[in-house]
Amino acid sequence: MSIMRTLVEKMIPARILTQYGIYLQTWAHIEYACWTIYRLADPEAKRFGEDISFPVVEAKRTTRGLLKKFKSSANQCSPHIKLRILMTYRRITNGLETRNTASHGVFFFDDKTDSLRLEHFFIRKSDPKETWRYFEDPISQTEIDEALEEADLILRELVNIRSEIEADRK
């Protein structure tokens, strides 16, 4: 029996694909934790209880919209948790461009030089309309490791914040 290999697996080393998958799932969990914290802390979201209605789900429609709800939920928490939410919010927003570039960009691996590069077109909200930025740079293993570590630390902090809010609500 042969093991199926996709074309991408032939183009990019398995270790990079594994780290990439871990990074993307970590960010998916970061966004889910932000949404859960918003649902636990915000009185408008809490009034829906376990019945997750459209307005609560709508908060997840865009990452920026979700983060806005997450940030505003800090105002419903104790000063200690509020500060932690606001600090974590800043870390998340500082990492969004890296997350978006990784999520939507294309990786290329050069076997001859054993190097990875990433290519991506994007728009910054602050740019004039129809201004596209082009990103094409080598990506080092150190940069990958640092991005993974930062995402993991953010997720760990969010899980701790969520646990504290749940404990306070009991």
C-alpha positions in Angstrom: 0.0 0.0 0.0 1.4 3.4 -1.0 1.1 6.5 1.1 -0.6 9.4 -0.8 1.6 12.5 -1.1 0.1 15.7 -2.2 1.9 18.1 -4.5 2.4 20.6 -1.6 4.1 17.9 0.4 6.6 17.5 -2.4 7.1 21.3 -2.6 7.6 22.1 1.1 9.3 19.9 3.8 7.1 18.1 6.3 8.6 19.9 9.3 7.6 23.3 7.8 4.1 22.0 7.0 3.7 20.6 10.5 4.8 23.9 12.1 2.5 25.8 9.7 -0.4 23.7 10.8 0.3 24.1 14.4 0.6 27.9 13.9 -2.7 28.2 12.1 -4.5 26.0 14.7 -3.0 28.0 17.5 -4.4 31.2 15.9 -7.8 29.5 15.4 -7.8 28.7 19.1 -6.7 32.3 20.0 -9.8 33.6 18.1 -12.0 31.0 19.7 -10.7 31.9 23.2 -11.3 35.6 22.4 -14.9 34.8 21.4 -15.5 32.7 24.5 -14.1 35.4 26.8 -16.4 37.9 25.1 -19.4 35.6 25.6 -18.5 35.1 29.3 -17.8 38.7 30.1 -20.1 40.9 28.0 -23.6 41.3 29.4 -25.2 41.4 25.9 -23.6 38.2 24.9 -24.3 36.5 28.3 -28.0 37.2 28.0 -28.2 34.7 25.2 -26.9 32.0 27.6 -26.2 28.7 25.9 -28.5 29.6 23.1 -25.9 31.1 20.8 -27.9 33.6 18.7 -27.1 35.5 15.6 -25.6 38.6 17.3 -23.2 36.5 19.3 -22.1 34.5 16.2 -21.9 37.7 14.1 -19.1 38.8 16.4 -17.0 36.1 14.8 -17.6 37.2 11.2 -14.3 39.2 11.0 -11.2 38.9 13.0 -11.1 42.7 13.6 -14.8 42.7 14.7 -14.2 39.8 17.1 -11.2 41.6 18.6 -13.2 44.7 19.1 -15.8 42.7 21.0 -13.0 41.0 23.0 -11.4 44.3 23.9 -14.7 45.9 25.0 -15.5 42.8 27.1 -12.5 43.9 29.3 -14.8 46.7 30.7 -17.0 44.1 32.3 -14.3 42.4 34.2 -12.3 43.0 37.4 -9.4 45.5 37.1 -6.9 42.7 37.2 -8.6 40.8 34.3 -9.3 44.0 32.4 -5.6 44.8 32.3 -4.7 41.3 31.2 -7.3 41.4 28.4 -6.1 44.8 27.2 -2.4 43.6 27.2 -3.3 40.4 25.4 -5.4 42.4 22.9 -2.4 44.5 22.1 -0.2 41.4 21.6 -2.8 39.9 19.3 -3.2 43.0 17.2 0.5 43.3 16.9 0.7 39.8 15.6 -2.2 40.0 13.1 -0.2 41.0 10.1 2.1 38.0 10.6 -0.9 35.7 11.1 -2.6 37.0 8.0 0.5 36.8 5.9 1.1 33.2 7.0 -2.6 32.3 6.5 -3.0 33.8 3.1 0.6 33.8 1.8 2.3 31.1 -0.3 5.4 29.4 0.9 8.2 28.4 -1.5 11.1 26.1 -0.5 14.4 26.1 -2.4 16.1 22.7 -2.0 19.4 24.0 -3.3 19.8 26.7 -0.7 17.6 24.9 2.0 15.7 28.2 2.4 12.0 29.2 2.7 10.4 32.3 1.4 6.9 33.6 1.7 5.0 35.7 -0.9 1.8 37.6 -0.2 -0.2 40.6 -1.5 -2.2 42.5 1.1 -3.9 45.8 2.0 -3.4 47.7 5.2 -6.5 49.5 6.5 -4.4 52.7 6.8 -3.4 52.6 3.1 -5.2 54.6 0.4 -7.9 52.7 -1.4 -6.7 50.1 -3.9 -3.2 50.2 -2.7 -1.7 46.8 -2.5 1.4 45.8 -0.7 3.6 43.0 -1.8 5.6 40.9 0.6 8.2 38.5 -0.6 10.9 37.7 1.9 13.0 34.8 3.1 11.6 33.2 6.3 14.2 31.8 8.8 13.6 28.9 11.2 14.2 31.4 14.0 11.3 33.6 12.7 9.1 30.5 12.5 10.0 29.4 16.0 9.4 32.9 17.4 6.0 33.2 15.7 5.0 29.9 17.1 6.2 30.7 20.6 4.4 34.1 20.7 1.1 32.5 19.4 1.4 29.8 22.0 2.1 32.3 24.8 -1.0 34.4 23.7 -3.2 31.3 23.7 -1.9 30.2 27.1 -2.7 33.6 28.6 -6.2 33.6 27.0 -7.0 30.2 28.4 -5.9 31.4 31.9 -8.0 34.6 31.6 -11.0 32.5 30.5 -10.5 30.1 33.5 -10.4 33.1 35.9 -13.5 34.6 34.5 -15.3 31.3 34.7 -14.2 30.9 38.3 -15.3 34.4 39.2 -18.8 33.7 37.7 -19.3 30.6 39.9 
